[in-house]
Amino acid sequence: MPTYKAPLDDMRFVLNEVLSIAPTLSPIPDFSAIDDATIGQFLAEVAKLAEDVLFPLNASGDQEGCHHDRDARTVTTPKGFKEAYQQFCAAGLPGFACDPAYGGLGMPAVLNTALSEMFCSANMAFGMYPGLSHGAYNALHAYGTDEQKQKYLPKLVSGEWTGTMCLTEPQCGTDLGLVKTRAVKQADGSYKISGTKIFISAGEHDLAENIIHLVLAKIDAPDTPAGIKGISLFVVPKFIDGVRNPAFCGRIEEKMGIHANSTCELNFEEATGWLVGEAHKGMRAMFVMMNEARLGVGLQGLGLSEVAYQNAVAYAQDRRQGQPIDQKAESANAAAPAVPIIEHPDIRRELLTIRAQTEGSRMLAYWTALQLDLSHKAQSEGEKKKAKALLDFLTPIVKAHMTDNAVDHANAAMQVFGGHGYIREHGMEQYARDARITRTYEGTNAIQSLDLIGRKVLKENLLPKYLAAVDADIRTARAAGVLKRTTRRLRLRLIYETVKSKLGMGGDAGAVLRDAAGVSVDYLRLASLVAVGHMWLKMAAVATERLSENAAGREFYETKQQTAAFYFRRIMPQALALEYTLRDRADSLMAVPAAQFVHGQTTIAETSRKIEKEAKQQ
Ligand SMILES: Cc1cc2nc3c(=O)[nH]c(=O)nc-3n(C[C@H](O)[C@H](O)[C@H](O)COP(=O)(O)OP(=O)(O)OC[C@H]3O[C@@H](n4cnc5c(N)ncnc54)[C@H](O)[C@@H]3O)c2cc1C
């Protein structure tokens, strides 16, 4: 069976020593109570809940899954989930980072990020229930009327009610302009919502007494604009004043992983709902929820990478196979005991790759969440704007990089187990199954890359603001004598500038966009390598400083330096290959006509004719 221990030392290092959360945030009146001791206390308490309550339900929840009762139109979660959710709520965790005006604890997002990471490591399927509620809370907090806020927010904050986001329909995924769900206005100002949503996470369950669905629909009116400009957002509760609203689960979708989270087809059968924000401006409100959810999905990737790593290390220290490679060269000693596989260089490569990416990603996720706090609450408008630019630039990177990595890391960790990784009892195959969806939902990673290159770089020109932050840290690190050679070798800034100038050379606007779309995923990968490299620079600088001060915990800081060196020597050079790829722009992708993608040039029509002919001959 797998195990999980929250990586509290690393979390404290990032929060207290590198990001200096307490001195950074405590001058802000809303966060004046934040100090290192309080941070430590929260982390330790939540770690206990994650390790002792949520983690033990991870494998059993996966095996049991959720149950749909068609006749009663109810869904029950796996054994133990309801009780665990009650403990979660009793600890005040649904409202940890919520507005005290609605009963929340008012803690910063950056701390909430550390807590969420632990829930994702311990039990990702469980963490999705409160995770979606928090997204619904944010959208209503930003765009709800006062009445809506008073009605829904306190219950979402306490966890008595949960939330969902209902975007996807059978014909409508990435392109939300294709939404068919309709909203018909009633005399009292409410709407009747009709349509089918699919793949709705936490869509129906028994954890909470009510579920607040946030639903994208088009208002049935002649002036509703076509496509994405005609989308509105509605709040549709499962129960209204104790009466069941007709929004029912048609079925639970059978899926590859996260079996303990109910992914539902939801049928809205003239369900009553109310407009959130302005008519036809639903995407604006939904984006509040989606942007937060994107960071949340990145954390799922981080959490899974961490727990997969921990188990792979434990196995590699225990499992004995083969001789040390250097002894083999001298004289084969068949009688010598086999060594733990962690002694083999290739196992170290697997483990260090996960470790360097995961620790770097933790730092990146927390730094990004800090920008979220500062973008709302920093003391000057200038600081708020600066933080918002970094947040917007980094959000697609956090989402896509950490989830692409989670898939790779879960597989690498499974590989460390050899064939035993493929066997269910070790739990590694569950991580590989659970991780896979993170690349796809909340906007596939291809869509994240288009957001980065198309919106954040080309349209909003956020790159110079991001580079200014990177440059400042390079200067600090160099002044401290840290990583002089690696910063030079990396040419962090240069790599970016090369890419930017290449994209700028594309000719007319259409060609620039086509080229950008052609290289977007490679560009995001390159940006991610740089972003995590930047974080390693910050961490290595602090570690070097601590070592020069002879601070306690020498081994911890030395390992940080060694892991940083591994990142810069073995992972960062992948950026150079990506730089070459980017030069191709979209040319080689678009050269092949769509019809010629059919392998062996056999078309579907030809195959059908062949099958028909064979059938006739028999
Ligand atoms: C387990 C699970 C949970 C989910 N939870 C929710 C939820 O809670 N709420 C909700 O509303 N939805 C949810 N979803 C839906 C999820 O967000 C969508 O599946 C996802 O957004 C992709 O949409 P699609 O599946 O229709 O794929 P499509 O949009 O059909 O895309 C197919 C492929 O084409 C690519 N593609 C599409 N358009 C473009 C483009 N313009 N440029 C380049 N590539 C493109 C995509 O990247 C993808 O690879 C969930 C899905 C799953 C499987």
The ligand as an SDF file (V2000), in Angstrom:
LIG
                    3D

 53 58  0  0  0  0  0  0  0  0999 V2000
  -13.4140   13.6840  -15.5230 C   0  0  0  0  0  0  0  0  0  0  0  0
  -13.8490   14.9530  -16.1530 C   0  0  0  0  0  0  0  0  0  0  0  0
  -14.3150   15.9860  -15.3630 C   0  0  0  0  0  0  0  0  0  0  0  0
  -14.7750   17.1720  -15.9470 C   0  0  0  0  0  0  0  0  0  0  0  0
  -15.3210   18.1540  -15.1620 N   0  0  0  0  0  0  0  0  0  0  0  0
  -15.9830   19.1860  -15.7630 C   0  0  0  0  0  0  0  0  0  0  0  0
  -16.7700   20.1040  -14.9910 C   0  0  0  0  0  0  0  0  0  0  0  0
  -16.8240   20.0290  -13.7640 O   0  0  0  0  0  0  0  0  0  0  0  0
  -17.4630   21.0620  -15.6530 N   0  0  0  0  0  0  0  0  0  0  0  0
  -17.4260   21.1820  -17.0100 C   0  0  0  0  0  0  0  0  0  0  0  0
  -18.0970   22.0600  -17.5360 O   0  0  0  0  0  0  0  0  0  0  0  0
  -16.6640   20.3530  -17.7650 N   0  0  0  0  0  0  0  0  0  0  0  0
  -15.9550   19.3490  -17.1710 C   0  0  0  0  0  0  0  0  0  0  0  0
  -15.2120   18.4730  -17.9410 N   0  0  0  0  0  0  0  0  0  0  0  0
  -15.1010   18.6990  -19.3710 C   0  0  0  0  0  0  0  0  0  0  0  0
  -13.7230   19.1520  -19.8100 C   0  0  0  0  0  0  0  0  0  0  0  0
  -13.4610   20.4360  -19.3350 O   0  0  0  0  0  0  0  0  0  0  0  0
  -13.6650   19.0300  -21.3500 C   0  0  0  0  0  0  0  0  0  0  0  0
  -13.6080   17.6540  -21.6390 O   0  0  0  0  0  0  0  0  0  0  0  0
  -12.4890   19.7670  -21.9440 C   0  0  0  0  0  0  0  0  0  0  0  0
  -12.6620   21.1440  -21.7950 O   0  0  0  0  0  0  0  0  0  0  0  0
  -12.3190   19.4760  -23.4530 C   0  0  0  0  0  0  0  0  0  0  0  0
  -13.5270   19.5380  -24.1540 O   0  0  0  0  0  0  0  0  0  0  0  0
  -13.9610   18.2930  -25.0850 P   0  0  0  0  0  0  0  0  0  0  0  0
  -13.8190   17.0630  -24.2730 O   0  0  0  0  0  0  0  0  0  0  0  0
  -15.2980   18.5520  -25.6600 O   0  0  0  0  0  0  0  0  0  0  0  0
  -12.8870   18.2600  -26.2260 O   0  0  0  0  0  0  0  0  0  0  0  0
  -12.9080   19.1250  -27.6100 P   0  0  0  0  0  0  0  0  0  0  0  0
  -13.1960   20.5280  -27.3180 O   0  0  0  0  0  0  0  0  0  0  0  0
  -13.7530   18.4170  -28.5860 O   0  0  0  0  0  0  0  0  0  0  0  0
  -11.3810   19.0000  -28.0390 O   0  0  0  0  0  0  0  0  0  0  0  0
  -10.8210   17.8300  -28.6520 C   0  0  0  0  0  0  0  0  0  0  0  0
   -9.3480   18.1010  -28.9540 C   0  0  0  0  0  0  0  0  0  0  0  0
   -9.2260   19.2050  -29.8690 O   0  0  0  0  0  0  0  0  0  0  0  0
   -8.3830   20.2050  -29.3390 C   0  0  0  0  0  0  0  0  0  0  0  0
   -8.9180   21.5190  -29.7130 N   0  0  0  0  0  0  0  0  0  0  0  0
  -10.1890   21.9520  -29.6330 C   0  0  0  0  0  0  0  0  0  0  0  0
  -10.2690   23.2220  -30.0380 N   0  0  0  0  0  0  0  0  0  0  0  0
   -9.0280   23.6190  -30.3830 C   0  0  0  0  0  0  0  0  0  0  0  0
   -8.4560   24.8340  -30.8580 C   0  0  0  0  0  0  0  0  0  0  0  0
   -9.1830   25.9190  -31.0620 N   0  0  0  0  0  0  0  0  0  0  0  0
   -7.1310   24.8640  -31.0850 N   0  0  0  0  0  0  0  0  0  0  0  0
   -6.3530   23.7790  -30.8510 C   0  0  0  0  0  0  0  0  0  0  0  0
   -6.8370   22.6110  -30.3930 N   0  0  0  0  0  0  0  0  0  0  0  0
   -8.1660   22.5280  -30.1580 C   0  0  0  0  0  0  0  0  0  0  0  0
   -8.3990   20.0070  -27.8250 C   0  0  0  0  0  0  0  0  0  0  0  0
   -7.2010   20.4880  -27.2260 O   0  0  0  0  0  0  0  0  0  0  0  0
   -8.5500   18.4900  -27.7160 C   0  0  0  0  0  0  0  0  0  0  0  0
   -7.2830   17.8810  -27.7740 O   0  0  0  0  0  0  0  0  0  0  0  0
  -14.7140   17.3050  -17.3580 C   0  0  0  0  0  0  0  0  0  0  0  0
  -14.1990   16.2780  -18.1540 C   0  0  0  0  0  0  0  0  0  0  0  0
  -13.8020   15.1080  -17.5710 C   0  0  0  0  0  0  0  0  0  0  0  0
  -13.3380   13.9880  -18.4660 C   0  0  0  0  0  0  0  0  0  0  0  0
  1  2  1  0
  2  3  1  0
  2 52  2  0
  3  4  2  0
  4  5  1  0
  4 50  1  0
  5  6  2  0
  6  7  1  0
  6 13  1  0
  7  8  2  0
  7  9  1  0
  9 10  1  0
 10 11  2  0
 10 12  1  0
 12 13  2  0
 13 14  1  0
 14 15  1  0
 14 50  1  0
 15 16  1  0
 16 17  1  0
 16 18  1  0
 18 19  1  0
 18 20  1  0
 20 21  1  0
 20 22  1  0
 22 23  1  0
 23 24  1  0
 24 25  2  0
 24 26  1  0
 24 27  1  0
 27 28  1  0
 28 29  2  0
 28 30  1  0
 28 31  1  0
 31 32  1  0
 32 33  1  0
 33 34  1  0
 33 48  1  0
 34 35  1  0
 35 36  1  0
 35 46  1  0
 36 37  1  0
 36 45  1  0
 37 38  2  0
 38 39  1  0
 39 40  1  0
 39 45  2  0
 40 41  1  0
 40 42  2  0
 42 43  1  0
 43 44  2  0
 44 45  1  0
 46 47  1  0
 46 48  1  0
 48 49  1  0
 50 51  2  0
 51 52  1  0
 52 53  1  0
M  END
$$$$
